Amino acid sequence: MRIPPRGGPLRWCAEVGLGLYRSVVLVGLTCVVPLVAVPVGVGGARLAGSWTAGLDAPLAVRVLATLGEGLAVAFWIAAALFIVYPLTSRGLARAARRCAADWLEVRHEVRYRSVPPVTRMATGAWWDGEEYHKTEREARRRAAVHARFHDPQLHWDGLWAVVASVTVLPVSALPLLALGFGIYLAVTPALLVYGVALIVAGLVVAPFAWRILRPVATRLLGPVPRTRLSRRVEELEAIRADLTQAQAAELERIERGLHDGAQARMVAMGMSMGAAEQLVDSNPDAAKAVLAEARATSATALAELRTLVRGINPPVLAERGLVDAVQALALDAAVVVDVLTRVPSRPERPVESAVYFAVAELLANVAKHAEAERVTVELSYATRTLTATVQDDGIGGADPAAGSGLSGIERRVHAFGGRLEIDSPAGGPTRITVAVPCELS
């Protein structure tokens, strides 16, 4: 049904008609569970009541019998729903998703578990993925049953059917009940006023009642929510992939540094010493000059090796701990850095290294991008969490997506269950906090 684009009585009538139509559809989609549960519950209550109808016993026994009657009713309702919802919830949920997509543009893509193929084993038995069977027909039947009754998405659809029966059904049925009961009352002259009032109320509510579908569909018609464990597994897999790439890049850097730097200088130093060996008898002055050049080359190679090793794990960090290592970083920084520490002892070595390199990266970012004049680094430990805060008076605007190394810091600390908090408005100041849970030694 198409609604006229302009306002007025015609548009209102179209909206009322559309609302009534959608309410009818929703009632049809959500009434299955009550239609099954209510008759079964009534039948179970009568059956249980027949067992205790003629019971002549003390009050305590009658109370226990009444409780048993209630449990019996609940059992019969649960059994009926367990049998019926796998057969109906998938189709009802699919129809509800189509309605939500067409009416409200709430779209969900879900996947159901497919029936696995059966395999004939060398022993002659058939394997359905769960158990063995004597015949192929039995194996296929059991595979279909397993796929239907053990599908998490199907269980989620069953939850939708139950929740919708107590939320969407009564709300969407309001205009229909008001119109039906109002027409029934309007036939009686003495109740005509009440009947007209109910009819008007039903027409007014009709364009809005069906919209109860939106919150329920948004929450329950999508794919099965991931459990905390599955989310953690995905996070750990992503962290492992990041760490593998980081390790490969670090090894490549070390290999390149050794090959292009120290190794080349060592080869040149060996050649110089060979030349000096040949000149030492015939031209001692030239030999001395060659040896001096070799000594300078060795000093340069040693400096390059120290720089390379410092990028892996600085000696001051291994020997004196995080606080002294950060203070050494502050002395070498391009801006004025104040270090405030409230860490009573050393944390675990892996955590110490991760926090150190995070602070080093943040200080490098300040020198490159922040245009700051002063930086404050604060190290603290509280509630089993080591915190490093770097604050500068620069221009702000730090963004992990801008390639400033912040995403790498976040991945590094996330591997330890830590977090990265960024507060960097345009114009500054920038305050970045790295927090990692750990124990002190």
C-alpha positions in Angstrom: 0.0 0.0 0.0 1.4 3.4 -1.0 0.8 6.4 1.2 -0.1 9.7 -0.5 2.9 12.1 -0.2 0.9 15.0 1.1 -1.0 15.4 4.3 -4.7 15.6 4.9 -7.5 13.1 5.5 -6.5 10.9 2.5 -3.0 10.4 3.9 -4.3 9.7 7.4 -6.8 7.1 6.1 -3.9 5.4 4.2 -1.8 5.3 7.3 -4.6 3.9 9.3 -5.2 1.2 6.7 -1.5 0.4 6.5 -1.2 0.2 10.2 -4.2 -2.2 10.5 -2.7 -4.4 7.8 0.7 -4.5 9.5 -0.9 -5.2 12.9 -2.8 -8.2 11.4 0.5 -9.5 9.9 2.3 -9.1 13.2 -0.5 -10.8 15.1 -0.3 -13.7 12.8 3.5 -14.0 13.1 3.5 -13.8 16.9 0.5 -15.7 18.0 1.9 -19.2 17.4 3.5 -19.6 20.8 0.4 -18.6 22.8 -1.8 -20.8 20.5 0.4 -23.7 21.5 1.2 -22.8 25.1 -2.3 -21.9 26.3 -4.2 -25.0 25.2 -1.4 -27.3 26.4 -1.3 -25.4 29.7 -5.0 -25.6 30.2 -5.0 -29.3 29.3 -2.1 -29.9 31.6 -3.9 -28.1 34.4 -7.0 -30.1 34.0 -5.0 -33.3 33.9 -3.0 -32.4 37.0 -6.2 -31.2 38.7 -7.9 -34.6 38.0 -5.1 -36.3 39.9 -5.7 -34.2 43.0 -9.4 -33.5 42.8 -10.5 -36.1 45.3 -7.4 -35.8 47.6 -8.4 -35.8 51.2 -5.2 -35.0 53.1 -3.7 -32.4 55.4 -3.0 -28.8 54.3 0.7 -29.4 53.7 0.0 -32.3 51.4 -2.5 -30.3 49.5 0.0 -27.4 49.1 2.6 -29.9 47.8 0.0 -31.3 45.4 -0.8 -27.8 44.1 2.9 -27.1 43.6 3.2 -30.4 41.7 0.2 -29.4 39.6 2.0 -26.1 38.7 5.2 -28.0 37.8 3.3 -30.4 35.7 1.7 -27.5 33.7 5.0 -25.9 33.2 6.5 -29.1 32.1 3.8 -29.7 29.5 4.1 -26.1 28.2 7.9 -26.4 27.9 7.7 -29.8 26.2 5.2 -28.4 23.7 7.3 -25.4 22.9 10.5 -27.5 22.6 8.8 -29.7 20.0 7.0 -26.9 18.1 9.5 -24.0 18.0 12.2 -25.7 16.0 9.6 -26.4 13.4 8.1 -23.0 13.3 10.5 -20.4 14.7 12.8 -20.3 11.6 10.0 -19.5 9.2 8.4 -17.0 11.6 11.7 -15.3 12.1 12.4 -15.1 8.4 9.0 -13.6 7.8 9.5 -11.1 10.6 12.9 -10.1 9.2 11.3 -9.4 5.8 8.7 -7.3 7.5 11.3 -5.4 9.5 13.4 -4.8 6.3 10.4 -3.7 4.2 8.7 -1.6 6.8 11.5 -0.2 9.0 14.6 -0.8 6.9 16.0 -2.9 9.8 18.0 -5.5 7.9 19.8 -8.5 9.4 21.9 -11.2 7.7 21.9 -14.6 9.6 23.3 -18.0 8.9 21.7 -21.3 9.9 23.6 -24.5 10.4 23.6 -26.7 7.3 23.0 -30.4 7.4 26.4 -32.1 7.3 27.0 -34.8 4.8 27.1 -38.4 6.0 30.1 -40.6 5.4 30.4 -44.4 5.1 33.2 -45.7 7.2 35.5 -48.7 6.4 33.5 -50.8 8.9 30.3 -50.3 7.0 28.7 -47.9 9.5 27.5 -44.4 8.5 28.9 -41.3 10.3 26.8 -38.2 10.6 29.3 -36.0 12.3 28.1 -36.9 15.8 27.6 -40.6 15.9 27.5 -43.9 13.9 24.5 -45.5 12.3 23.7 -48.7 10.6 22.0 -47.3 7.6 22.5 -44.2 5.4 18.8 -43.2 5.8 19.1 -43.2 9.6 22.4 -41.2 9.4 20.8 -38.6 7.2 17.8 -38.3 9.4 19.9 -37.9 12.6 22.1 -35.4 10.9 19.1 -33.3 10.0 17.8 -33.5 13.5 21.2 -32.4 15.0 21.4 -29.5 12.5 17.9 -28.4 13.4 17.8 -28.8 17.2 21.5 -27.8 17.9 21.6 -24.6 15.7 22.3 -21.6 17.9 20.6 -19.3 15.4 17.5 -21.5 15.6 17.5 -21.2 19.4 17.8 -17.4 19.1 14.8 -17.4 16.7 12.9 -19.4 19.3 13.7 -16.7 21.9 12.4 -14.1 19.4 9.1 -16.0 19.1 8.7 -16.2 22.9 9.6 -12.5 23.5 7.5 -11.3 20.6 4.5 -13.2 21.9 4.5 -11.1 25.1 5.6 -7.8 23.6 4.8 -7.4 19.9 1.6 -9.5 20.0 -0.4 -7.5 22.7 0.7 -4.1 21.4 0.1 -4.8 17.8 -3.3 -6.4 18.6 -4.5 -3.3 20.5 -6.1 -1.5 17.5 -7.6 -4.7 16.2 -9.1 -5.5 19.6 -10.4 -1.9 20.0 -12.0 -1.9 16.6 -13.6 -5.4 17.1 -14.9 -4.7 20.6 -16.0 -1.2 19.6 -18.0 -2.5 16.7 -19.5 -5.1 19.0 -20.5 -2.4 21.5 -21.8 -0.1 18.8 -24.4 -2.6 17.8 -26.1 -2.2 21.2 -27.8 1.3 21.3 -27.2 1.7 25.0 -23.4 1.2 24.5 -23.1 3.1 21.2 -21.0 5.9 22.7 -18.5 3.5 24.2 -18.3 1.6 21.0 -17.6 4.7 18.9 -15.0 5.8 21.4 -13.2 2.4 21.1 -13.4 2.6 17.3 -11.9 6.0 17.3 -9.1 4.9 19.7 -8.4 1.9 17.6 -8.1 4.1 14.4 -5.8 6.6 16.2 -3.5 3.9 17.6 -3.4 1.9 14.3 -0.6 3.9 12.6 1.7 3.5 15.6 1.0 0.1 17.3 2.9 -2.0 14.8 6.1 0.1 15.4 6.8 -2.0 18.5 8.4 -4.3 16.0 11.5 -2.0 15.7 13.1 -2.4 19.1 12.3 -6.1 19.3 13.5 -6.8 15.8 16.7 -4.8 16.3 17.5 -6.7 19.4 16.4 -10.3 18.6 16.1 -10.8 14.9 19.8 -10.5 14.1 22.5 -13.2 14.3 23.3 -14.9 17.6 25.2 -12.5 19.8 28.8 -13.6 20.3 29.7 -14.9 23.7 32.4 -13.3 25.7 34.7 -16.3 25.1 34.2 -16.2 21.4 34.9 -12.4 21.3 38.1 -13.0 23.4 39.2 -15.7 21.0 38.8 -13.4 18.0 40.7 -10.6 19.9 43.5 -13.0 20.7 43.7 -14.2 17.1 43.9 -10.6 15.9 46.6 -9.9 18.5 48.5 -12.9 17.4 48.4 -11.8 13.8 49.6 -8.3 14.7 52.4 -9.7 16.9 53.5 -12.0 14.1 53.7 -9.2 11.7 55.5 -7.0 14.2 58.0 -9.8 14.9 58.6 -10.3 11.2 59.2 -6.6 10.7 61.6 -6.5 13.7 63.6 -9.4 12.4 63.8 -7.8 9.0 65.0 -4.6 10.6 67.7 -6.4 12.6 68.9 -8.4 9.5 69.0 -5.2 7.4 70.8 -3.3 10.2 73.4 -6.0 10.6 73.9 -6.6 6.9 74.0 -2.9 5.8 75.7 -1.5 8.8 77.9 -3.5 11.2 78.7 -6.3 8.8 79.8 -4.0 6.0 82.0 -2.0 8.5 83.5 -5.2 9.8 84.4 -6.3 6.3 85.9 -2.9 5.6 87.9 -3.0 8.9 89.3 -6.5 8.0 90.4 -5.2 4.6 92.0 -2.1 6.2 93.9 -4.3 8.7 95.1 -6.5 5.8 96.4 -3.5 3.9 98.1 -2.2 7.1 99.7 -5.6 7.5 101.3 -5.3 4.0 102.4 -1.7 4.6 103.8 -2.0 8.1 107.3 -2.9 6.9 107.6 -0.8 3.7 105.6 2.3 4.8 104.9 2.5 8.6 103.3 5.9 8.4 100.7 4.7 5.8 100.1 1.6 7.9 99.4 3.8 11.0 96.9 5.8 9.0 95.2 2.7 7.8 95.0 1.3 11.4 93.6 4.6 12.6 90.9 4.4 10.0 90.2 0.8 11.0 89.8 1.9 14.6 87.4 4.6 13.7 85.4 2.1 11.6 85.3 -0.3 14.6 84.0 2.5 16.8 81.3 3.3 14.3 80.3 -0.4 14.0 80.1 -0.6 17.8 77.9 2.4 17.9 75.6 1.0 15.3 75.4 -2.3 17.1 74.5 -0.5 20.3 71.8 1.4 18.5 70.5 -1.8 17.0 70.4 -3.5 20.4 68.8 -0.5 22.1 65.9 -0.9 19.7 65.4 -4.5 20.8 65.7 -4.0 24.6 67.7 -1.1 26.1 70.3 -2.1 28.7 69.0 0.5 31.2 65.6 -1.2 31.1 67.0 -4.6 31.7 69.4 -3.5 34.4 67.6 -0.7 36.3 63.9 -1.0 35.4 61.1 1.0 33.8 61.5 4.2 35.9 65.2 4.8 35.1 64.6 3.8 31.4 61.9 6.4 31.0 64.1 9.0 32.7 66.8 8.1 30.2 64.3 8.6 27.4 63.4 12.0 28.9 67.1 13.1 28.8 67.4 12.2 25.1 64.0 13.7 24.1 63.9 16.7 21.7 61.5 18.6 24.1 61.6 19.2 27.8 60.2 16.1 29.6 59.2 15.9 33.3 59.0 12.4 34.7 56.8 11.8 37.8 56.8 8.3 39.2 54.8 6.5 41.9 55.8 2.9 41.1 57.2 1.3 44.3 58.9 -1.7 42.6 59.5 -3.2 39.2 56.7 -4.8 37.2 56.9 -8.0 35.2 59.5 -7.9 32.5 57.2 -8.3 29.5 54.8 -5.6 30.8 57.8 -3.4 31.6 59.0 -3.6 28.1 55.6 -3.0 26.6 55.0 0.1 28.6 58.6 1.4 27.9 58.2 1.1 24.2 54.7 2.7 24.4 56.2 5.7 26.2 59.1 5.9 23.7 56.6 5.9 20.8 54.5 8.6 22.4 57.5 10.8 23.0 58.6 10.3 19.4 55.1 11.3 18.2 55.3 14.4 20.4 58.6 15.4 18.8 57.3 14.7 15.2 53.7 16.0 15.3 52.7 17.8 18.4 54.8 21.0 18.2 54.9 20.9 22.0 57.3 22.7 24.3 56.9 20.6 27.4 55.8 17.1 28.1 54.9 15.3 31.4 55.3 11.6 31.8 53.6 10.1 34.9 54.1 6.5 36.0 51.8 5.1 38.7 50.6 1.8 40.0 47.2 1.3 41.7 44.6 -1.5 41.9 47.0 -3.9 40.2 47.3 -1.7 37.1 50.5 0.0 35.8 49.6 3.3 34.2 51.8 5.6 32.1 50.3 9.0 31.1 52.0 11.3 28.6 50.7 14.8 28.4 51.9 17.6 26.2 51.0 21.2 25.5 51.0 20.8 21.7 48.4 21.3 19.0 46.4 18.1 19.7 44.4 16.2 17.2 46.1 12.8 17.8 44.3 10.1 15.8 45.1 6.4 15.7 44.0 6.2 12.1 46.5 8.9 11.0 49.5 6.5 11.1 51.0 8.0 14.2 51.9 4.7 15.8 49.0 4.8 18.3 47.3 1.8 16.7 50.5 -0.2 17.2 50.7 0.9 20.9 47.1 -0.2 21.3 47.8 -3.6 19.9 50.9 -4.0 22.0 49.2 -3.2 25.3 46.0 -5.1 24.3 48.0 -8.3 24.2 48.4 -7.9 28.0 44.7 -7.0 28.6 45.6 -3.3 28.8 43.9 -0.3 27.3 44.9 3.0 25.5 42.9 6.1 26.3 43.3 9.2 24.1 42.2 12.7 24.9 43.5 15.0 22.2 41.1 17.7 21.1 42.0 20.0 18.2 44.2 22.8 19.6 45.5 20.6 22.5 46.5 19.6 25.0 47.0 15.9 24.4 46.7 13.4 27.2 47.3 9.7 26.4 47.2 7.0 29.0 48.5 3.5 28.8 47.2 1.1 31.5 48.2 -2.5 31.8 47.2 -4.9 34.6 50.1 -6.6 36.3 51.8 -7.6 39.5 54.9 -5.9 41.0 57.9 -7.8 42.0 
